[in-house]
Amino acid sequence: MSKGLLFVLSGPSGVGKGTVCSALRTRMPELIYSVSATTRQPRAGEVDGVNYFFKSHEQFQSMIQNDRLLEHAEYVGNFYGTPRDFVEDTLNAGNDIFLEIEVQGALKVMEKFPEGVFIFLTPPSFEELEQRLHGRGTETVDTIMNRMTVAADELELMKHYDYSVVNDEIDLACMRIQSIIVAEHCKITK
Protein backbone atom coordinates (compact mmCIF):
# COMPACT_ATOMS: atom_id res chain seq x y z
CA MET A 1 0.00 0.00 0.00
CA SER A 2 1.34 3.40 -0.91
CA LYS A 3 1.46 6.26 1.54
CA GLY A 4 -1.07 9.07 1.28
CA LEU A 5 -0.19 12.66 0.47
CA LEU A 6 -0.40 15.71 2.71
CA PHE A 7 -2.06 18.71 1.04
CA VAL A 8 -1.93 22.10 2.75
CA LEU A 9 -4.18 24.95 1.63
CA SER A 10 -3.46 28.39 2.99
CA GLY A 11 -3.69 32.02 2.01
CA PRO A 12 -4.59 35.41 3.42
CA SER A 13 -7.57 35.99 5.70
CA GLY A 14 -10.71 36.55 3.64
CA VAL A 15 -9.50 34.69 0.56
CA GLY A 16 -12.14 31.98 0.98
CA LYS A 17 -10.21 28.99 2.34
CA GLY A 18 -13.16 27.71 4.38
CA THR A 19 -15.62 28.17 1.52
CA VAL A 20 -13.37 26.36 -0.95
CA CYS A 21 -12.71 23.53 1.54
CA SER A 22 -16.45 23.08 2.15
CA ALA A 23 -17.01 22.77 -1.59
CA LEU A 24 -14.06 20.36 -1.92
CA ARG A 25 -15.52 18.15 0.83
CA THR A 26 -18.67 17.75 -1.27
CA ARG A 27 -16.70 16.98 -4.44
CA MET A 28 -14.06 14.74 -2.83
CA PRO A 29 -15.54 12.96 0.20
CA GLU A 30 -12.55 10.58 0.23
CA LEU A 31 -10.24 13.41 1.30
CA ILE A 32 -9.62 13.35 5.04
CA TYR A 33 -9.45 16.74 6.68
CA SER A 34 -7.07 17.27 9.54
CA VAL A 35 -8.68 17.69 12.93
CA SER A 36 -6.98 20.37 15.04
CA ALA A 37 -6.24 20.15 18.74
CA THR A 38 -7.39 23.01 20.95
CA THR A 39 -7.47 24.02 24.59
CA ARG A 40 -10.76 25.87 24.24
CA GLN A 41 -13.91 24.36 25.71
CA PRO A 42 -16.20 22.40 23.36
CA ARG A 43 -19.22 24.30 22.06
CA ALA A 44 -22.68 22.75 22.03
CA GLY A 45 -22.78 19.87 19.56
CA GLU A 46 -19.01 19.64 19.06
CA VAL A 47 -17.54 16.15 19.32
CA ASP A 48 -14.01 15.31 20.48
CA GLY A 49 -12.04 13.82 17.59
CA VAL A 50 -14.51 15.11 15.01
CA ASN A 51 -14.58 18.90 15.36
CA TYR A 52 -11.41 19.17 17.46
CA PHE A 53 -9.26 17.13 19.76
CA PHE A 54 -10.07 18.91 23.02
CA LYS A 55 -7.03 19.07 25.31
CA SER A 56 -6.20 20.62 28.67
CA HIS A 57 -3.48 23.28 28.73
CA GLU A 58 -1.16 20.70 30.33
CA GLN A 59 -1.86 18.11 27.61
CA PHE A 60 -1.29 20.70 24.89
CA GLN A 61 1.99 21.87 26.44
CA SER A 62 3.11 18.24 26.58
CA MET A 63 2.29 17.88 22.85
CA ILE A 64 4.44 20.95 22.12
CA GLN A 65 7.35 19.72 24.27
CA ASN A 66 7.25 16.24 22.71
CA ASP A 67 7.10 17.60 19.11
CA ARG A 68 3.64 16.06 18.58
CA LEU A 69 2.31 19.10 16.67
CA LEU A 70 3.19 20.07 13.10
CA GLU A 71 2.27 23.66 13.95
CA HIS A 72 0.54 25.52 16.74
CA ALA A 73 -0.53 29.01 17.70
CA GLU A 74 -2.27 30.84 20.51
CA TYR A 75 -5.44 32.77 19.76
CA VAL A 76 -7.51 34.64 22.34
CA GLY A 77 -5.99 32.73 25.24
CA ASN A 78 -6.44 29.27 23.73
CA PHE A 79 -4.01 27.09 21.83
CA TYR A 80 -4.70 25.47 18.46
CA GLY A 81 -2.49 23.05 16.56
CA THR A 82 -2.19 20.23 14.03
CA PRO A 83 -1.51 16.88 15.76
CA ARG A 84 1.38 15.05 14.10
CA ASP A 85 0.03 11.57 15.06
CA PHE A 86 -3.33 12.11 13.31
CA VAL A 87 -1.58 13.29 10.13
CA GLU A 88 1.04 10.52 10.12
CA ASP A 89 -1.48 7.75 10.93
CA THR A 90 -3.74 8.92 8.10
CA LEU A 91 -0.86 9.05 5.61
CA ASN A 92 0.52 5.67 6.70
CA ALA A 93 -2.93 4.14 6.16
CA GLY A 94 -2.62 5.21 2.50
CA ASN A 95 -5.08 8.10 2.74
CA ASP A 96 -4.58 11.69 1.66
CA ILE A 97 -5.06 14.35 4.30
CA PHE A 98 -5.94 18.00 3.77
CA LEU A 99 -5.00 20.88 6.07
CA GLU A 100 -6.65 24.29 5.84
CA ILE A 101 -4.45 26.65 7.86
CA GLU A 102 -3.13 30.19 7.99
CA VAL A 103 0.08 31.13 6.19
CA GLN A 104 2.30 31.19 9.29
CA GLY A 105 1.09 27.72 10.27
CA ALA A 106 1.74 26.43 6.74
CA LEU A 107 5.32 27.70 6.88
CA LYS A 108 5.83 25.76 10.14
CA VAL A 109 4.41 22.61 8.51
CA MET A 110 6.82 23.10 5.57
CA GLU A 111 9.73 22.92 8.02
CA LYS A 112 8.53 19.69 9.66
CA PHE A 113 6.92 18.07 6.62
CA PRO A 114 8.67 19.35 3.47
CA GLU A 115 7.28 16.47 1.37
CA GLY A 116 3.80 17.98 1.72
CA VAL A 117 2.06 19.66 -1.21
CA PHE A 118 1.53 23.34 -0.43
CA ILE A 119 -1.20 25.30 -2.22
CA PHE A 120 -1.54 29.06 -1.85
CA LEU A 121 -5.08 30.36 -2.42
CA THR A 122 -5.04 33.89 -3.81
CA PRO A 123 -7.76 36.45 -4.40
CA PRO A 124 -8.40 37.56 -8.00
CA SER A 125 -7.06 40.97 -6.93
CA PHE A 126 -6.08 42.88 -3.83
CA GLU A 127 -9.18 45.06 -4.28
CA GLU A 128 -11.40 41.97 -4.35
CA LEU A 129 -9.84 40.73 -1.11
CA GLU A 130 -10.65 44.04 0.58
CA GLN A 131 -14.24 43.86 -0.71
CA ARG A 132 -14.61 40.33 0.67
CA LEU A 133 -13.36 41.43 4.09
CA HIS A 134 -15.81 44.36 4.09
CA GLY A 135 -18.57 42.00 2.89
CA ARG A 136 -18.22 39.81 5.96
CA GLY A 137 -19.61 42.67 8.03
CA THR A 138 -17.86 41.33 11.11
CA GLU A 139 -14.83 43.57 11.41
CA THR A 140 -14.01 47.22 11.93
CA VAL A 141 -12.32 49.30 9.24
CA ASP A 142 -9.12 49.31 11.34
CA THR A 143 -9.17 45.51 11.57
CA ILE A 144 -9.70 45.23 7.82
CA MET A 145 -6.80 47.60 7.11
CA ASN A 146 -4.60 45.55 9.44
CA ARG A 147 -5.64 42.33 7.67
CA MET A 148 -4.84 43.94 4.30
CA THR A 149 -1.32 44.83 5.51
CA VAL A 150 -0.81 41.26 6.74
CA ALA A 151 -2.22 39.91 3.44
CA ALA A 152 0.32 41.95 1.45
CA ASP A 153 3.13 40.41 3.53
CA GLU A 154 1.62 36.93 3.15
CA LEU A 155 1.38 37.26 -0.63
CA GLU A 156 5.15 37.78 -0.63
CA LEU A 157 5.50 34.32 0.97
CA MET A 158 3.70 32.60 -1.92
CA LYS A 159 7.11 31.85 -3.48
CA HIS A 160 7.62 29.13 -0.85
CA TYR A 161 4.57 27.16 -2.04
CA ASP A 162 4.27 24.48 -4.72
CA TYR A 163 1.11 25.84 -6.35
CA SER A 164 -0.95 29.01 -6.56
CA VAL A 165 -4.71 28.84 -7.13
CA VAL A 166 -6.81 31.93 -7.77
CA ASN A 167 -10.16 31.87 -5.97
CA ASP A 168 -12.13 33.78 -8.58
CA GLU A 169 -15.04 31.33 -8.64
CA ILE A 170 -15.45 28.54 -6.10
CA ASP A 171 -16.11 25.82 -8.71
CA LEU A 172 -13.04 26.83 -10.72
CA ALA A 173 -10.83 26.99 -7.63
CA CYS A 174 -12.02 23.50 -6.60
CA MET A 175 -11.39 22.15 -10.08
CA ARG A 176 -7.84 23.53 -10.01
CA ILE A 177 -7.16 22.00 -6.58
CA GLN A 178 -8.59 18.66 -7.72
CA SER A 179 -6.26 18.83 -10.74
CA ILE A 180 -3.29 19.37 -8.42
CA ILE A 181 -4.30 16.35 -6.34
CA VAL A 182 -4.58 14.15 -9.45
CA ALA A 183 -1.26 15.47 -10.82
CA GLU A 184 0.54 14.80 -7.53
CA HIS A 185 -0.66 11.20 -7.59
CA CYS A 186 0.65 10.80 -11.15
CA LYS A 187 4.01 12.36 -10.32
CA ILE A 188 7.14 10.29 -10.72
CA THR A 189 9.29 10.87 -7.66
CA LYS A 190 13.05 11.10 -8.08
N, C-alpha and C positions, 0 to 999 in steps of 0.2 A: 504494500500500500504506500502510495506517495504521500508526502507531507502536504498539508494545506498551505495556503499563502495568506500572509497578513497584509491587508489593505488599510491604509490610513487616509481618511479624508479630512482635510482641514482648510481653513481660510479665514478671512477677517469676519468679525462679528457683523451679522446682518446680511451675509452673502447668501444664506439659504441652506446651510448644511443640514439642519434638521428636516427641512421640507424635502430636500433631495433624498435624504436617507429614508424618510417615510415612504416616498414613492419607490425607491429601490427595494424596500422590504416587500412591497406588493409585487413587484416584477421578478424578484429573485428570492423567494422564501427560503431557499437552501443556504443563503448567506447567513452566517451566525454573527450577531452583533455583540461586541464586547460589553460585558456588564461591569460598570465601575464600582469601586468600593467607596464608601463615604462614612463619615462620622456623624452626619446629621440624622435626626430621628426620622423613622418612616412616616410617610403621610398616609392618610386613610386610603386603603386599597392597595398600597404598595407591598410587594412580596419580596422577601429576602432571596437573593439569587436570581430573581427575575428582573426587577427594576434596578436594584442595587444590591451589593453585598454590604449589609449594615454592620459596622464595626465600632467598637468603643475607641476612644482616643488612644488607650494603651495598646490595643490590638493593631491599630493603624500605625502607630509609632514603631511597633515591632516589625511590621511589614516593611517600613522604610529602612530600618536598621539592618534587616536581613535581605535587602535587595529583592523584595518580592513584588515590587511595583515597577512597571515600565516607565511610568511618569506619575507625578502627583503635584497637587497645588492646594493652597488654602484659599477658601472663598467664604467671606462673611462668617469667620470663626469656625468653619467646618472644613475638613479635609476631603478631597476627592482624588481618586487615582485609578490607574489601570492595573489590575492584578496580573502579574506575570504568569502564575500557575494556570489561570483560566485560559489565557492566550496560548500558552505552550501546550496544554492538554488538548485544546481544540485543534491546533495545528498538527500535533502528533497523531490525532485520530483521523487525519486526512481531510479535515474540513477547513475551508477558508473562514477567516474571521475579519470583521470589518470594524474599525475604530472611527468614530466621529469625534474629533477633539480640536481644541484650539491650537493655534500655530506654535506657541511655546511648548505645549505638551508634545506636539508632533516632533519638534526638534529633539526633545529628550528621548522619545522613542527611537528616532534615527540613530542616536548614540548607542543605545542598548540593543537595537534590533535592525541593523543596517540592511539586512536582506529583505525587509518589508518593502511594499510598493506604496509610495507616497504620492498622493493626488492633491493638488492645490486647487480649490474651487475659487474662481474669480468672478467678480461682478462684470457685466457687460461694459461698464464704465464707472469711474469714480463718482460721477454725478448720480448714476442709478443707485449706487450703494447708499449715498446720502439720502436719496428719496425713500429707499426701503427702510432705513433707520427711522426717518420721520414718520413713515407709514405705520410703523408699529404702534405709535401713540403711547409708548410706555416710558419714554425717557425725555429728560429736559434737553434744551438746546445745548447747554454746556456739556452734558454727557455725550450727546451726539458728536459735538465737535472734538471731544476727547477721543471717542471711538474712531473718528475719521483720521486723526493724527496717528493713532495706533495702527489703523488699517494701512496707511501709507508706509509705515515702517515694515509691517508684515508683508506687504506686496514685494518689498525688496528681498525678502527671504525666500521667495518662490524659486529662486535659482537652485536651492538645495533639494527640491522635489524632483520626482521622476516624470510627472505629468502635470499639465495645467488643463483644467476644464472650465469653460465659461458657462456660468449659470444664467443664460439668457432666457431659456424656456426650460421648465422642469423636465419635460419629456426628452428634450434634446440632451440636456445634461446627463440624465439617467442613461440614455443610449450611449453616450460617449464613455461613461464609467463602465457600463457593461462591456463595451468594446475593449477597454483596457483590461478588464478581468479575463476576457477570452484570450486576448493577445498574450497576457502574462502566462496563461496555462499552455500556450503554444510555443513559448520561448525556449530556445535551446540554451541551456546554461553552459558556461565555459569555465 
